[in-house]
Amino acid sequence: MDVVKLEKSFGARTVLSDVSFALRPGDRLAVVGRNGEGKSTLLRILAGRLAADGGQLSVPRGHHVALHDQRPPTDALDRSLEDYVGEGMAAAQAAEARLAALEARMAEGDSGAEVLEQYTRAQSALERAGGYDWRVWMGRVTRGLGIPDDRLGDPLSVFSGGELTRASLARALVSRPDVLLLDEPTNHLDVTSTEWLEQAVIEMRCAVVLVSHDRWFLESVATGVLELDRGRSKLWPMGYSRFRQARAEALALQAKEAERSAAEIARLERFVTRWRAGTKARQAQSRAKALAKIERVSAPSSGRSVDFGFPPVTQPGRVVLEAEGVTVSVADRTLLDGVDLAIERGQRVALVGPNGTGKTTLLDTLTGARRPAKGRVGVGHRVEANYYSQHGNEMHEDRSVVDTLMAAATLTRTQARTLLGTFLFSGAEVEKIVADLSGGERRRLSLAIMVAQGGNFLILDEPTNHLDAESREALEDALRAYEGTILFVSHDRALIDAIATRTLSIEDGGLVAREGGWAELLRARRLEADDTVERPSEATRQSSKRAPASGGKGAKASRSTSGAKRVRQLEVKVTRLEQQLADIEAELGKPDVHAEPDVLAELGAQHRDVQEDLAYAMAEWERAAEAAEA
């Protein structure tokens, strides 16, 4: 794919004015820029869903481009989720159905040259569409994105918006495109699914253009960065963290050159002004000519970015929060049982776990927003807790931004406006009505309220949702400098790694505590999952309330011996079936087989049978592997 001087405007507003880059197989390009710079617009143009106003877009003939654009399906909601996702493999399904029909004709004796030619073309079409294993691949994708097998047959109408967005992502992935366009693909994914997606995107080896605020995801996947700034693009052929460093260095150099250029221009202007008609008129004329030729270097555009800090805190007692024998239930379902934990002053504890395991419900229980089914929760001496919920603060929709902040904290109007300015609300924006705010603006207002209310114990549920990369980094800096205690839930692995001194992982209905941030958690899990070497566990499983941030009684450190054995048995079975499939495909590829219609039809039927057995074995293996690692 080649893009040359792409342009796009909406009315009088120019979004893209000069965007150029080349994309080759294996390239994974991260598109970055502030909100409103046209990142999603660019993806929609590349997908052919939006027409450009100027420039050239060249896609090689026959190349398939797939777009995941965050928006869930809104039409034909009576179809099943499996049918919707399967539309991404429509070409493979059609080719396979064509092969089955031709095999039936050949089995009935219709084996003319025309039928054999049609069969060959159908086989080629199936290979181009992903091959005979498309069902296996589709199952891998849906399970990898956290879509249970037993829900594939449900109609789209019963799924939430987040679940439908995951289905949209699955449909784009299963199509095995030549160019894959991903707009915020990690939204609505838990960490496990996000890690699966990272590996899948890398292994697909297609060209990828992606937009994401997940810095860890960008660092893991991107091989290059396309920066959009005021309509123009700049390509950085490097990974995301190296881009951040190189860009900072380039901006610093540009600022220094702009300062030097401005000083030189001012010096020449002073000389020309002073001596234009004096004794040094000739020199002044020479300086004027030099001034006209001098290259003016503009200072880098700083843009608007969130910049804030938390006020000083009062010191609480040693134990900030403790829980004894807490059971967390929703309806008739027990999410966590027998939780014992203690969080001490100054700790920064990240609560992690897959979606649906009860992270938010546990936070609600620990903050008193809901009662535990069993057990006791206590807050320590002089603790001033401040809970930042996933859904933001409760705000009156008809109030202005500034009045909302003043109502939530003891601030004068001037103080409120000053604080709002650090969260990018300036001028008339502070008078906007809450009902008119975007998702990102609401989150910024909620952050401003949290800062204004203060407190020495922050409890944060997904604080980076709806924040761009710059705002996430500003929040990260502020939390690093915060002097109090923090308990937080986040899917932002970069935030976890930067902030957390400890992790609490929900595993098997209990909590497992580990020291360190995200990188340390990954290392600990790898050690615990290795059942071939005896190693001391890094996980603490103490039930004493004196042990800081300790876990629950049901947690498991490593896969059981029987679980590991079952995984190995299924691995052998999958390998055997894959070999059978390869042998059959080798036979189907022999020219003399096409001269024997009966043999060709029989091999085709065998291929479908083995393919179904392999899909079932793969599903069993993935479930067993997940159970063994829990």
HUNORFEN-V942298 format. One record per residue. N is the residue number from 0. PHI is phi in whole degrees, 0 to 359 (999 if undefined). D_CENTER is the distance of its C-alpha to the mean C-alpha in whole Angstrom. Layout:
BEGIN
<<N PHI D_CENTER> <N PHI D_CENTER>>
END
This chain:
BEGIN
<<0 999 24> <1 237 26> <2 239 25> <3 230 28> <4 50 29> <5 291 27> <6 228 28> <7 203 27> <8 231 28> <9 238 28> <10 66 31> <11 274 33> <12 265 29> <13 273 28> <14 264 24> <15 237 24> <16 237 28> <17 200 28> <18 245 24> <19 221 25> <20 188 24> <21 242 24> <22 234 22> <23 239 23> <24 307 22> <25 93 20> <26 288 18> <27 230 15> <28 258 15> <29 270 12> <30 265 13> <31 235 14> <32 156 16> <33 293 17> <34 304 16> <35 92 19> <36 278 19> <37 98 19> <38 296 15> <39 294 15> <40 300 19> <41 299 19> <42 298 16> <43 293 19> <44 292 22> <45 298 20> <46 277 20> <47 82 24> <48 269 23> <49 218 24> <50 275 27> <51 281 27> <52 274 30> <53 194 31> <54 92 30> <55 232 30> <56 231 27> <57 244 28> <58 241 27> <59 305 29> <60 302 31> <61 87 30> <62 284 26> <63 261 23> <64 247 20> <65 240 18> <66 238 15> <67 251 12> <68 242 13> <69 77 11> <70 273 15> <71 290 16> <72 296 20> <73 236 23> <74 243 25> <75 51 27> <76 285 26> <77 277 29> <78 285 27> <79 283 26> <80 298 22> <81 298 23> <82 294 25> <83 296 22> <84 296 20> <85 296 23> <86 299 24> <87 293 21> <88 248 24> <89 301 27> <90 295 29> <91 294 29> <92 297 30> <93 295 33> <94 295 34> <95 293 34> <96 297 36> <97 296 38> <98 297 39> <99 298 40> <100 294 42> <101 291 44> <102 297 44> <103 296 46> <104 296 48> <105 292 49> <106 294 50> <107 272 52> <108 104 54> <109 275 53> <110 233 52> <111 288 53> <112 299 52> <113 295 50> <114 296 48> <115 297 47> <116 294 46> <117 298 43> <118 296 42> <119 297 41> <120 295 39> <121 295 37> <122 297 37> <123 297 35> <124 296 33> <125 295 32> <126 297 31> <127 296 29> <128 274 27> <129 126 26> <130 89 29> <131 286 30> <132 266 27> <133 296 25> <134 292 25> <135 298 24> <136 297 21> <137 297 20> <138 295 21> <139 298 19> <140 293 16> <141 297 16> <142 291 17> <143 298 14> <144 269 12> <145 81 14> <146 263 17> <147 296 20> <148 301 23> <149 285 25> <150 250 23> <151 297 23> <152 276 26> <153 287 26> <154 290 26> <155 301 23> <156 296 25> <157 266 24> <158 266 20> <159 284 18> <160 299 16> <161 296 13> <162 292 15> <163 292 16> <164 295 12> <165 296 11> <166 296 15> <167 298 14> <168 296 12> <169 298 14> <170 297 17> <171 293 15> <172 290 15> <173 294 18> <174 288 20> <175 46 20> <176 284 20> <177 282 21> <178 230 19> <179 249 15> <180 248 13> <181 237 10> <182 252 9> <183 50 6> <184 291 5> <185 272 3> <186 300 5> <187 71 8> <188 253 7> <189 279 9> <190 296 9> <191 300 11> <192 292 10> <193 296 6> <194 295 9> <195 297 11> <196 298 9> <197 306 9> <198 293 13> <199 297 13> <200 298 12> <201 294 14> <202 286 17> <203 294 17> <204 62 19> <205 272 19> <206 281 18> <207 228 14> <208 238 14> <209 223 10> <210 240 9> <211 202 6> <212 264 7> <213 277 5> <214 294 8> <215 294 8> <216 298 6> <217 299 8> <218 295 11> <219 286 11> <220 254 11> <221 290 13> <222 257 16> <223 202 17> <224 231 16> <225 251 18> <226 266 18> <227 255 20> <228 214 22> <229 52 25> <230 90 25> <231 256 25> <232 242 23> <233 221 23> <234 266 22> <235 246 21> <236 279 21> <237 198 20> <238 291 16> <239 293 14> <240 293 16> <241 295 19> <242 299 19> <243 300 18> <244 292 22> <245 296 23> <246 293 22> <247 298 24> <248 295 27> <249 294 27> <250 293 27> <251 295 30> <252 294 32> <253 296 32> <254 297 33> <255 293 36> <256 293 37> <257 296 37> <258 295 39> <259 296 41> <260 297 42> <261 296 42> <262 295 45> <263 295 47> <264 297 47> <265 297 48> <266 297 51> <267 295 52> <268 296 52> <269 296 54> <270 296 57> <271 298 57> <272 297 58> <273 286 60> <274 248 62> <275 303 62> <276 242 66> <277 260 67> <278 291 69> <279 249 65> <280 299 65> <281 296 64> <282 296 62> <283 297 60> <284 296 60> <285 297 59> <286 295 56> <287 296 55> <288 295 55> <289 296 52> <290 296 50> <291 292 50> <292 266 48> <293 295 46> <294 278 42> <295 269 41> <296 258 37> <297 280 35> <298 291 33> <299 296 29> <300 285 28> <301 278 26> <302 66 24> <303 247 24> <304 219 21> <305 293 21> <306 212 24> <307 207 25> <308 213 26> <309 269 27> <310 289 31> <311 303 33> <312 242 33> <313 277 36> <314 276 36> <315 275 36> <316 291 38> <317 297 37> <318 267 35> <319 270 32> <320 212 31> <321 217 33> <322 224 32> <323 232 35> <324 56 35> <325 281 32> <326 246 31> <327 248 28> <328 228 29> <329 233 28> <330 56 30> <331 261 32> <332 255 29> <333 272 29> <334 271 25> <335 223 27> <336 227 30> <337 68 32> <338 281 30> <339 240 32> <340 206 30> <341 218 31> <342 248 29> <343 259 31> <344 307 32> <345 90 29> <346 286 27> <347 236 23> <348 251 22> <349 261 18> <350 264 18> <351 235 16> <352 159 16> <353 298 14> <354 302 14> <355 87 18> <356 270 19> <357 107 21> <358 296 19> <359 294 19> <360 297 23> <361 295 24> <362 300 23> <363 301 25> <364 290 28> <365 292 28> <366 271 28> <367 88 31> <368 291 29> <369 217 30> <370 273 33> <371 289 32> <372 295 34> <373 214 35> <374 92 36> <375 224 36> <376 239 33> <377 228 35> <378 255 34> <379 286 36> <380 291 39> <381 60 38> <382 274 34> <383 245 33> <384 278 29> <385 226 27> <386 259 24> <387 257 21> <388 280 20> <389 299 17> <390 262 19> <391 79 20> <392 292 24> <393 291 27> <394 230 28> <395 288 31> <396 295 30> <397 265 33> <398 269 33> <399 281 32> <400 300 29> <401 293 32> <402 292 34> <403 296 31> <404 294 30> <405 295 34> <406 289 34> <407 273 32> <408 215 33> <409 278 37> <410 227 37> <411 285 39> <412 296 38> <413 295 38> <414 298 36> <415 295 33> <416 295 33> <417 296 33> <418 295 30> <419 298 28> <420 298 29> <421 288 26> <422 253 24> <423 72 24> <424 259 27> <425 227 30> <426 57 33> <427 290 33> <428 297 30> <429 289 31> <430 264 33> <431 298 30> <432 279 30> <433 305 27> <434 299 27> <435 266 27> <436 281 23> <437 283 20> <438 301 17> <439 295 16> <440 293 20> <441 298 20> <442 294 18> <443 294 20> <444 294 23> <445 297 22> <446 297 21> <447 298 25> <448 297 26> <449 299 25> <450 296 26> <451 294 30> <452 286 30> <453 68 30> <454 111 30> <455 254 30> <456 218 28> <457 267 24> <458 241 23> <459 240 19> <460 246 17> <461 51 13> <462 291 15> <463 267 12> <464 303 11> <465 70 12> <466 259 12> <467 283 12> <468 299 12> <469 294 16> <470 291 16> <471 297 13> <472 291 16> <473 295 19> <474 297 18> <475 300 17> <476 297 21> <477 295 22> <478 291 21> <479 297 23> <480 277 26> <481 296 26> <482 268 29> <483 266 29> <484 256 27> <485 228 23> <486 235 22> <487 216 18> <488 247 15> <489 201 12> <490 267 8> <491 278 8> <492 294 10> <493 295 11> <494 295 13> <495 301 14> <496 293 16> <497 280 17> <498 256 19> <499 292 20> <500 259 23> <501 206 23> <502 239 20> <503 245 21> <504 253 20> <505 281 21> <506 220 22> <507 54 25> <508 78 26> <509 220 26> <510 245 25> <511 240 25> <512 260 25> <513 222 24> <514 282 25> <515 94 22> <516 261 19> <517 292 16> <518 299 17> <519 293 21> <520 297 19> <521 297 18> <522 297 21> <523 297 23> <524 294 21> <525 296 22> <526 294 26> <527 291 26> <528 279 25> <529 276 28> <530 267 31> <531 263 33> <532 231 34> <533 284 35> <534 225 33> <535 292 33> <536 288 30> <537 273 28> <538 275 27> <539 264 30> <540 229 31> <541 259 34> <542 259 35> <543 293 37> <544 289 36> <545 280 37> <546 277 34> <547 300 31> <548 46 28> <549 272 29> <550 263 28> <551 272 29> <552 282 32> <553 268 30> <554 289 28> <555 241 28> <556 275 28> <557 207 28> <558 295 28> <559 286 32> <560 298 34> <561 293 34> <562 295 31> <563 296 31> <564 295 34> <565 297 32> <566 299 29> <567 295 32> <568 299 34> <569 290 31> <570 299 30> <571 297 34> <572 296 34> <573 298 31> <574 298 32> <575 296 35> <576 293 34> <577 297 32> <578 292 35> <579 301 37> <580 298 35> <581 296 35> <582 297 39> <583 295 39> <584 295 37> <585 296 40> <586 295 43> <587 297 41> <588 278 41> <589 281 45> <590 300 47> <591 291 50> <592 296 48> <593 290 47> <594 274 51> <595 238 51> <596 304 50> <597 297 50> <598 295 48> <599 299 46> <600 295 45> <601 295 45> <602 297 43> <603 297 40> <604 295 41> <605 299 40> <606 300 37> <607 294 36> <608 297 37> <609 294 35> <610 299 32> <611 294 32> <612 299 33> <613 293 30> <614 299 28> <615 293 29> <616 296 29> <617 297 26> <618 297 25> <619 299 27> <620 298 26> <621 295 22> <622 294 24> <623 294 26> <624 295 24> <625 296 21> <626 294 25> <627 291 26> <628 275 23> <629 289 23>>
END
